[in-house]
Amino acid sequence: MGTVSTGNAEHYSWGQGCDGWHLLAGDDLSVIEERMPPGAWEVRHRHARSRQFFYVLEGQLTLELDGVTHRLPAGHGLHVAPEQAHQARNEGPGDVRMLVVSSPRSHGDRIDAPLEVR
C-alpha cells in the first residue's frame, strides 16, 4: 500500500458543488477528505451504526448536532455518535476542507432526519 492524497484517491461529487476523496475506504473504517464551497450544506441526517469524527483542516464548518449549532474553525473537530442527527454547512466566505472519519463506514447507513418544528 502506497501513500494516498487527494491527487490519487477516488473522487466523488456531492451536494452543491462539494467534493470528496476516499483516503481510506474500508468496511470497518472510512477516512474522507471533503471540500465544501461557501453556501453549501448537506441534508440533515443520522447514521444507525456509524460513528463519525469531523475535523476541520481549512475554513470554518458549521455542524448542527441534535439541535445544537457548533462552529468549528481549522484545527478543531467534533464526534458524532450513532443515531445523532446532524447537518454540516459552510456559512463562511471561503471553502471548508475537512476530514470525515467513520467507523464502520457510513455509506449505506444514512437516514434523513429533518429538523422537527415545534
DRENPA-3360 file (N, C-alpha, C; in nm, 2 decimals, always signed):
BEGIN
1 = MGTVSTGN = +0.08/-0.12/+0.00/+0.00/+0.00/+0.00/+0.09/+0.12/+0.00 ~ +0.06/+0.21/-0.09/+0.14/+0.34/-0.10/+0.07/+0.45/-0.03 ~ +0.13/+0.57/-0.04/+0.07/+0.69/+0.02/-0.05/+0.73/-0.06 ~ -0.14/+0.80/+0.01/-0.26/+0.85/-0.05/-0.28/+1.00/-0.03 ~ -0.34/+1.06/-0.13/-0.37/+1.20/-0.12/-0.49/+1.23/-0.21 ~ -0.54/+1.36/-0.21/-0.65/+1.39/-0.30/-0.61/+1.38/-0.44 ~ -0.48/+1.38/-0.47/-0.43/+1.37/-0.61/-0.45/+1.23/-0.67 ~ -0.45/+1.12/-0.58/-0.46/+0.99/-0.63/-0.58/+0.91/-0.57;
9 = AEHYSWGQ = -0.65/+0.96/-0.48/-0.76/+0.89/-0.42/-0.89/+0.90/-0.50 ~ -0.98/+0.80/-0.48/-1.11/+0.80/-0.56/-1.19/+0.93/-0.52 ~ -1.23/+1.00/-0.62/-1.30/+1.13/-0.60/-1.45/+1.11/-0.63 ~ -1.53/+1.18/-0.56/-1.68/+1.19/-0.59/-1.73/+1.33/-0.57 ~ -1.84/+1.36/-0.63/-1.90/+1.49/-0.61/-2.03/+1.47/-0.54 ~ -2.07/+1.57/-0.45/-2.20/+1.56/-0.38/-2.25/+1.70/-0.35 ~ -2.38/+1.71/-0.32/-2.44/+1.83/-0.27/-2.42/+1.94/-0.38 ~ -2.40/+2.06/-0.33/-2.39/+2.18/-0.41/-2.25/+2.21/-0.45;
17 = GCDGWHLL = -2.19/+2.14/-0.54/-2.05/+2.16/-0.58/-1.95/+2.11/-0.48 ~ -1.98/+2.02/-0.39/-1.89/+1.97/-0.30/-1.81/+1.85/-0.36 ~ -1.69/+1.83/-0.30/-1.60/+1.72/-0.34/-1.57/+1.63/-0.23 ~ -1.54/+1.50/-0.25/-1.50/+1.41/-0.15/-1.39/+1.32/-0.21 ~ -1.29/+1.28/-0.13/-1.19/+1.19/-0.17/-1.18/+1.08/-0.07 ~ -1.19/+0.95/-0.12/-1.18/+0.84/-0.03/-1.03/+0.81/+0.00 ~ -0.98/+0.86/+0.11/-0.84/+0.84/+0.15/-0.82/+0.69/+0.20 ~ -0.93/+0.64/+0.27/-0.93/+0.50/+0.32/-1.07/+0.46/+0.31;
25 = AGDDLSVI = -1.10/+0.35/+0.24/-1.24/+0.31/+0.21/-1.25/+0.16/+0.26 ~ -1.23/+0.14/+0.39/-1.25/+0.00/+0.44/-1.40/-0.01/+0.49 ~ -1.44/-0.13/+0.51/-1.58/-0.15/+0.57/-1.58/-0.11/+0.71 ~ -1.47/-0.13/+0.79/-1.47/-0.10/+0.93/-1.43/+0.04/+0.96 ~ -1.36/+0.11/+0.86/-1.31/+0.24/+0.88/-1.30/+0.31/+0.75 ~ -1.35/+0.44/+0.75/-1.35/+0.52/+0.63/-1.29/+0.66/+0.67 ~ -1.20/+0.70/+0.58/-1.15/+0.84/+0.60/-1.16/+0.91/+0.47 ~ -1.24/+1.02/+0.48/-1.27/+1.10/+0.36/-1.23/+1.24/+0.38;
33 = EERMPPGA = -1.16/+1.30/+0.28/-1.14/+1.45/+0.28/-1.25/+1.51/+0.20 ~ -1.31/+1.61/+0.25/-1.42/+1.68/+0.18/-1.39/+1.83/+0.16 ~ -1.44/+1.88/+0.06/-1.44/+2.03/+0.03/-1.58/+2.08/+0.01 ~ -1.62/+2.18/+0.09/-1.75/+2.24/+0.08/-1.73/+2.39/+0.04 ~ -1.78/+2.43/-0.07/-1.77/+2.57/-0.11/-1.86/+2.66/-0.02 ~ -1.85/+2.79/-0.02/-1.93/+2.88/+0.06/-2.08/+2.85/+0.02 ~ -2.17/+2.85/+0.12/-2.31/+2.83/+0.10/-2.36/+2.69/+0.08 ~ -2.26/+2.59/+0.08/-2.30/+2.45/+0.06/-2.35/+2.39/+0.19;
41 = WEVRHRHA = -2.43/+2.29/+0.19/-2.48/+2.22/+0.30/-2.52/+2.08/+0.26 ~ -2.53/+2.00/+0.36/-2.58/+1.86/+0.34/-2.72/+1.84/+0.40 ~ -2.79/+1.74/+0.36/-2.92/+1.71/+0.41/-2.90/+1.66/+0.56 ~ -2.98/+1.71/+0.65/-2.97/+1.67/+0.79/-3.01/+1.52/+0.79 ~ -2.92/+1.44/+0.86/-2.94/+1.30/+0.87/-2.88/+1.24/+0.99 ~ -2.89/+1.11/+1.00/-2.82/+1.04/+1.11/-2.78/+0.90/+1.06 ~ -2.70/+0.83/+1.13/-2.65/+0.70/+1.09/-2.69/+0.60/+1.20 ~ -2.74/+0.49/+1.16/-2.78/+0.39/+1.26/-2.66/+0.32/+1.33;
49 = RSRQFFYV = -2.55/+0.30/+1.26/-2.44/+0.22/+1.31/-2.31/+0.31/+1.32 ~ -2.29/+0.39/+1.23/-2.16/+0.46/+1.21/-2.15/+0.57/+1.32 ~ -2.03/+0.58/+1.37/-1.99/+0.70/+1.45/-1.89/+0.78/+1.36 ~ -1.89/+0.91/+1.37/-1.81/+0.99/+1.28/-1.74/+1.09/+1.36 ~ -1.62/+1.13/+1.30/-1.55/+1.24/+1.36/-1.52/+1.34/+1.25 ~ -1.56/+1.46/+1.26/-1.54/+1.57/+1.17/-1.42/+1.65/+1.22 ~ -1.32/+1.67/+1.14/-1.20/+1.75/+1.17/-1.17/+1.85/+1.06 ~ -1.17/+1.98/+1.10/-1.16/+2.09/+1.00/-1.02/+2.12/+0.97;
57 = LEGQLTLE = -0.98/+2.11/+0.85/-0.84/+2.14/+0.80/-0.83/+2.29/+0.76 ~ -0.94/+2.35/+0.70/-0.93/+2.48/+0.65/-1.08/+2.54/+0.65 ~ -1.09/+2.67/+0.68/-1.22/+2.74/+0.69/-1.28/+2.72/+0.82 ~ -1.41/+2.74/+0.83/-1.49/+2.72/+0.95/-1.62/+2.64/+0.91 ~ -1.64/+2.52/+0.97/-1.75/+2.44/+0.95/-1.86/+2.47/+1.05 ~ -1.98/+2.48/+1.01/-2.10/+2.49/+1.10/-2.16/+2.35/+1.10 ~ -2.16/+2.29/+1.22/-2.21/+2.15/+1.23/-2.32/+2.15/+1.34 ~ -2.45/+2.13/+1.29/-2.56/+2.12/+1.38/-2.57/+1.98/+1.43;
65 = LDGVTHRL = -2.57/+1.96/+1.56/-2.58/+1.82/+1.61/-2.69/+1.82/+1.72 ~ -2.79/+1.74/+1.69/-2.91/+1.73/+1.78/-2.96/+1.86/+1.82 ~ -2.97/+1.96/+1.73/-3.03/+2.09/+1.76/-2.93/+2.19/+1.81 ~ -2.81/+2.15/+1.84/-2.71/+2.25/+1.89/-2.61/+2.28/+1.78 ~ -2.59/+2.41/+1.75/-2.50/+2.45/+1.65/-2.36/+2.47/+1.70 ~ -2.26/+2.41/+1.63/-2.12/+2.42/+1.67/-2.05/+2.48/+1.55 ~ -1.96/+2.58/+1.58/-1.88/+2.64/+1.47/-1.74/+2.60/+1.49 ~ -1.69/+2.52/+1.40/-1.56/+2.45/+1.42/-1.46/+2.52/+1.32;
73 = PAGHGLHV = -1.36/+2.60/+1.38/-1.25/+2.65/+1.29/-1.15/+2.55/+1.26 ~ -1.06/+2.58/+1.17/-0.95/+2.49/+1.14/-0.88/+2.45/+1.27 ~ -0.84/+2.32/+1.27/-0.78/+2.26/+1.39/-0.87/+2.21/+1.50 ~ -1.00/+2.21/+1.47/-1.10/+2.17/+1.57/-1.18/+2.05/+1.51 ~ -1.23/+1.97/+1.60/-1.32/+1.85/+1.55/-1.43/+1.83/+1.64 ~ -1.52/+1.74/+1.60/-1.64/+1.71/+1.68/-1.68/+1.56/+1.65 ~ -1.71/+1.49/+1.75/-1.76/+1.35/+1.74/-1.91/+1.35/+1.72 ~ -1.96/+1.26/+1.63/-2.10/+1.24/+1.61/-2.13/+1.09/+1.64;
81 = APEQAHQA = -2.20/+1.07/+1.74/-2.23/+0.93/+1.78/-2.34/+0.87/+1.69 ~ -2.35/+0.74/+1.68/-2.46/+0.68/+1.61/-2.59/+0.73/+1.66 ~ -2.69/+0.75/+1.56/-2.82/+0.79/+1.59/-2.83/+0.94/+1.62 ~ -2.72/+1.02/+1.63/-2.73/+1.16/+1.65/-2.76/+1.23/+1.51 ~ -2.86/+1.31/+1.50/-2.90/+1.38/+1.38/-2.80/+1.50/+1.37 ~ -2.75/+1.52/+1.24/-2.65/+1.63/+1.22/-2.66/+1.68/+1.08 ~ -2.61/+1.80/+1.06/-2.60/+1.87/+0.93/-2.48/+1.95/+0.93 ~ -2.40/+1.93/+0.83/-2.28/+2.02/+0.80/-2.32/+2.13/+0.71;
89 = RNEGPGDV = -2.27/+2.25/+0.73/-2.29/+2.37/+0.65/-2.17/+2.45/+0.64 ~ -2.15/+2.52/+0.53/-2.04/+2.62/+0.52/-2.11/+2.75/+0.51 ~ -2.11/+2.82/+0.62/-2.17/+2.96/+0.62/-2.07/+3.07/+0.60 ~ -1.94/+3.03/+0.58/-1.83/+3.12/+0.57/-1.81/+3.17/+0.43 ~ -1.71/+3.26/+0.41/-1.68/+3.32/+0.28/-1.59/+3.24/+0.19 ~ -1.52/+3.13/+0.25/-1.43/+3.05/+0.17/-1.46/+2.91/+0.18 ~ -1.38/+2.82/+0.11/-1.40/+2.68/+0.12/-1.38/+2.63/+0.26 ~ -1.45/+2.52/+0.29/-1.41/+2.44/+0.41/-1.35/+2.31/+0.36;
97 = RMLVVSSP = -1.24/+2.27/+0.42/-1.18/+2.14/+0.39/-1.18/+2.07/+0.52 ~ -1.22/+1.94/+0.52/-1.23/+1.87/+0.65/-1.21/+1.72/+0.62 ~ -1.17/+1.65/+0.73/-1.16/+1.51/+0.73/-1.29/+1.45/+0.80 ~ -1.35/+1.35/+0.74/-1.46/+1.28/+0.80/-1.42/+1.14/+0.82 ~ -1.41/+1.10/+0.94/-1.37/+0.96/+0.98/-1.49/+0.89/+1.03 ~ -1.52/+0.77/+0.97/-1.64/+0.70/+1.01/-1.60/+0.55/+1.04 ~ -1.66/+0.50/+1.15/-1.64/+0.36/+1.18/-1.78/+0.30/+1.24 ~ -1.83/+0.20/+1.17/-1.79/+0.15/+1.04/-1.82/+0.25/+0.94;
105 = RSHGDRID = -1.79/+0.22/+0.81/-1.82/+0.32/+0.70/-1.96/+0.36/+0.70 ~ -1.99/+0.49/+0.67/-2.12/+0.55/+0.68/-2.20/+0.53/+0.55 ~ -2.14/+0.50/+0.44/-2.21/+0.48/+0.31/-2.31/+0.36/+0.33 ~ -2.44/+0.39/+0.29/-2.54/+0.29/+0.30/-2.60/+0.29/+0.44 ~ -2.56/+0.38/+0.53/-2.61/+0.38/+0.67/-2.67/+0.52/+0.70 ~ -2.73/+0.59/+0.60/-2.77/+0.72/+0.62/-2.93/+0.72/+0.62 ~ -2.98/+0.79/+0.72/-3.13/+0.81/+0.73/-3.16/+0.96/+0.74 ~ -3.24/+1.01/+0.65/-3.28/+1.15/+0.66/-3.34/+1.18/+0.79;
113 = APLEVR = -3.31/+1.30/+0.85/-3.36/+1.34/+0.98/-3.40/+1.49/+0.98 ~ -3.51/+1.52/+0.91/-3.55/+1.66/+0.90/-3.56/+1.72/+1.05 ~ -3.53/+1.85/+1.06/-3.55/+1.92/+1.19/-3.69/+1.92/+1.22 ~ -3.73/+1.89/+1.34/-3.87/+1.89/+1.38/-3.91/+2.03/+1.42 ~ -4.03/+2.07/+1.37/-4.08/+2.20/+1.40/-4.18/+2.18/+1.52 ~ -4.15/+2.26/+1.62/-4.24/+2.25/+1.75/-4.33/+2.37/+1.76;
% end
